[in-house]
Amino acid sequence: MSRRIFYYSILSLSIAACSGNDARRATGDFEYANKQEASVIKVPENLNKPVTKNDFEIVDEAKVSGPTGAEVDVRAPSLVLPVAASSRVVTQSSDAIIWFDKVLEDKDLKVFIVDAIKKEVSESGTTIESESADGLTLTTGWIHREKEEGVLLKDTVLSESKKFDIIVGTKPHGRSVSVQVKLVDYMLTNKSGSTKQADPIDQVRAEMAMLNAITSQVDYTYRLQQRENHLLRASQKIVSLAENNEGEAAYLVEMELELLWQNLPIFFERHGFKVADINESKHIYFVDFVKPETSIWDSIWGDEVPVVDLENRKYQFVLSKKESSSFVTIYDEDGLVLNEDKLELIFPVMEPGLSFRDL
């Protein structure tokens, strides 16, 4: 029992020793900080002075502008992370600024970005306190952070509050929007006391952290919108029964002619059609149809493909244009068009096939 207590004591001392280290401060031997500046060599006037270099000169601490020794902040610099689609940073710039380029054509980019900013600020536990007249500068309320220590009786050892200006910039063409974050108000209370002046490194880190949070929110909002667009397209009926320009029964596909022409071989391959010849200038596919054979194993493994209810014959798929859509007219080997009744019979298979919805 005493050995177990001894082990727990050692473990407790180890944890206490680790928690006592300040991750932002340098550790080790700082004898260099206590070295006195060497006196200048006095050279007689009748002799030439030797060449000297200051590369490794030890400067008196009193002449140093900034911290030395254990007071040096050794934290890695914060970086802007362009994780959102079409986001980029300004090279050779230490400012907390990022640019977004237009991704969603059906959305106003500036409105989209500002909405994401407001959502992130709300999730940070505050609101937009004020906006400029043009709506391009947003000032947040106080964003609070506290750190507590103790198990049963908790004690607040750090309380930090920050306010930011979030500045939105736009290019004249409206397809690029910048977001910049500036820390405008600050309060910190810890074991050392209270201050309203942020350390320069802490200021940069706070601005970068806020900007990266906004960027992540933009990326998340992008993904949600893209998912909604995908689900909308997946449920949309883009194939319907119609009459072509000659008044013949046909399918009307809401797809550009060239795009449908390029994708149609995918449909053929999946549904038992083999391309025998093409007339590219007239957009005609000459195909041979052999009804695919299916087995019970196809249904078990989920490989079963819906079968088009047609006779094993030669057919022609003729494409023609209607504005931004396309007609697909099907003829048999005798040149007779498949009538509306036949097209309606095979519609349950043709509709998802020509929509390419299952790809």
N, C-alpha and C positions, 0 to 999 in steps of 0.2 A: 504493500500500500504506500509506504514511504517513497519507494522508487517512482511510482506513478505520480505522486505529488511533485517529486523532483523534476520529472519530465515536463509536467504542466507548467512548473515555474520557469524552466528554461524556455519553453515555447512562448510564455507570456512576455518574458524579457526580450525575446527575438522580435515579436510583433511590436512591442513598444519601441524597440530600437529602430525598426523599419519605418514606423509611423512618425517617428521624430524627425526623419530626414525631410528637408525642404527640396522638392523636386526642381524648383526653379533656381536654386543656388548651386554654385560650384562647390565641390568637396575636394579635399586633399591637402597638400602642402603648399602654403602661400608665402614661402620665405622671400620670393622675389618682390613681394609688396613691401617688405621691410628693408630692402637694400637701399643704401644711400647712394645718391647720384655721385659718380666719380668726378673728382676735380679735373679741370682742364690742364693738360700738360703745358707747362710754361717753356717756350722755346726762346732762346736768346735772339735778340734782334738781328744778329749777323748770320743766323742760320735759317734755312727754309723750313717751313712747317710741314710735317708729314701729312700725307693724304689720310683723311678720316671719313668713316661712314657711320651713319646713325641707325643702321638697320637693327642692331641689337642693343641700342642704348637703353639703360635702365634710368627711367625718369623718376624724379622725386614725387612721392604721392601728392604732395601739396600742389604740384603743377599739373596733375592729371585731371582732365575734365571728364567725370563719370566715375562709376564704381570700380573698385579693385578687389582682388582677393576673393573672399567668400561672398562679397556683395555682388559679384558679377552674375547677371541673369543668363543662364545657359540653356534656356528653353529653345527648342527648334522654332524657326519662323513659321508663322501661319501662312497658308496659301489659299487663294480662291480656287474652288473646285468646280470646273465647268461640267457638271454631271448631267445637266438637262440637255435634251436634244437641241442641236444647233446653237449651243452656247459657247462663248469664247472669251478669253481674257485679253487684256491689253498687255502686250509684251513689254518688259522693262519698266513696269509700273508697280509701285508698292501700295497704291491706293486700293481700297476695297471696292472694286468696280468690275462688272461683268456685262457682256453684250449678249443679247438673245436675237436670233434671226427667225423670221416667220416660218412656222412649220404647218400650222393649221390654216388653210386658205379661207375657211368659212368663219374665222374669228379675227376681230380687231386685235392686233398684237399688244398694243398699249393697254387696252381694257383688260385683256387676258392676264397680263403681267401684274397690273395694279390689283386685280381681284385676288391673285395668288399672294401678293404681299399682304393684303388685308387679312386673308385667311391665316397666314403664318403668324402675324401679329396677334390675332385673336387666340390662336393655339398657344402662344407664349404667355397668356394670362393677362393681356391688356388690350387696349383699343388704339385706334388712330386718334390722337388728341387734337390734331389740327391738320388742315390741308391748305396749300397755296391756292390762289385764285385759279391758276391754270391746271390744278390737280396733279402737278408733277413733283411736288415736294410734300412728303407726308412725315409728320412728327409723331412718334409713338408715345404712349404713356410710359409709366415706370415699369420696367421688367425686373422682377425681384428674384434673387437667389439667396438661399440660406444654407448654412452647413451646421449640423448639430453633432455633438459628441456625447458619449455616455450611453449606458444601457438602460437603467431604470429611470434615473433622473437625467434627462437630456438637457444639455446646455448649448445655446446658440453661440458658436465660436466665430462665425463669419456671416455678415449680412451685406449683400451687394445689390445695388439698384442702378439701372442704366436707362437712359433715353437716347433714341436715335433719330436722326434725320435720314429719310430714305428718298433719294433723288432719282427721278426717272427722266431719262433723256430719249429723244426720238430723232431718227434721221428724217429728212424731208420726204423721202419716198414711203415712210411708214413701215418698212419691212425689217427694220432693225431698232431695237430698244435697249438702252443701257440702264443698269441699276447700280447706284452707288450708295454706300452706307457710311454715315459719319456719327461718331459718338458726340452728343451735345451736352449731356448732363450725367453726373456720376456721383455716387455716394458709396463709401465703403466703411464698415465697422468691423474690426477684428480685435485680437488680443493686444495689438500694438496701439489701438486707438481708432479715431475716426478721421476720414479725409474726404474731400470733394474733388481732389486732383488725381486723375488716373495716371498710373505709371505709363510712359510712352509705349512700352511693349504690351502691357495689358490693354491699352486702348486699341492698338492694331489688332490684337487677338480677338477682342470683343467685336470689332467691326467686321473682321473676316468671318467669325462664327455666325453673326447675324446674316451676313450676305450668303453664306453657304446654306443656312437654314432656308432662306428665301428661294435659293436655286433648287434645293431639294423639293420644296413645295411646288415650284413651277414644273419640275420633272414629274412629280406625282400627278399633278393636274393634267399634264400632257397625256400620261398613260391612261387616266380615267376617260379622257375625251376620245382617245384613239380606240379604247375598248368599246365605248358607246357607238362610235362610228362603225366599228367592225360588226357589232351585234345588229345595228340597223341595216347594214348591207346584207348580212346573213339572212335576215327575215324579209328582205325586200323582194318583191316579185318583179323581175326585170324581163320576163318572157311572157308573151301573151299571144293569143290567136288574132290574126288580122288578115287583110288582103294586101298583096303587093301592088306595085305601081301598074301592073297589068290586070288587076282585079282578081288574081288567083289566090287561093288559100295559102297562107304562109304563117310563119312565126315572126313576131316582131320582137327583137332583142335590143334592149336599151344599152347598146355598146357601140363604139365607133367601128366602122366597117373594117379598117385595117387591123384593129386590135382583135376583133372577132375572127378574122381570117387567120391570124397567127395562132390563136388559141384553139381553133376548131380541131386540129389533129389530136389534141389531148382528149377531147370528147370521143373522137373516132376510136382511139386506142382502148379506151375504157369500156366501150359498148359494142364491140364486135365488128366495127367497120374497118376495112383495109383500103387505104388510098391506092387506087390503080393509076390515076392520072390527074393532072390539074390543068386548068386554064387560068393562069394568074391574071391576065389582062381583063377577063370577064368574071373573075372571082367564082370559078366553078371547081368543085371537088368531084371527081368521078370515083365512086367507092364500090367495093364488093361487101355485101353484108352476109355474115354467117352467125346465126344466133348462138351466143356463148352457152356452153354447157356448164351447169352448176351442180354441185354435189352437196351432200349433207355437211361435209367438212367445211365448206365455204361459209355456211350459216353459223356453224359452231365457232369458227375462228374469226367471224366478222368480216370475211373477205367477199361476201356475196354482193355482186353489183346488179342493180335493177336491169332487167332485160327489156329491150325495145321490142314491142309486138309487131314485127314486120316479117315478111317472107324472105327467105334466103335468095336474094336477087342482087342485081346491080342497080345503083341509085346515083342520082346527081344532086348535090347540095349546091344551090345557086344563091349567092349573096348579092344583095343590092342595097343601095343606100337610101335612108330617109332621114334627112337632117343629121342629128347626132346619133341616130339609131340605125339598125340594120334589119333587113328582111332576110329570112332563111326560107327559101322555097325548095321543096323536095320533089324530084321527078323520078319515076321508075325507069327501067331500061328501055321501055317503049316510048319514052318522052312524055308520058302522061303525068300530070301533077297529082300529088296525093291530095285528096279532097278534105274538106273541113272535118268530116266525121272521123276520118282516119287520123288526122292531126290531133283531134281531141282525144281519141282513144289512147294514143301514145304520149299525150301531154304530161301525165304524172312522171314519166321518165325523162322526157325531153326538157321539161322546165328546169329541174335542178341541174341537169347535164349541161345545158346551154348557159346557165347562170354561173357554172363552175363554182357552185357554193360549197361543194364537199371537198374542195382542194385546199 
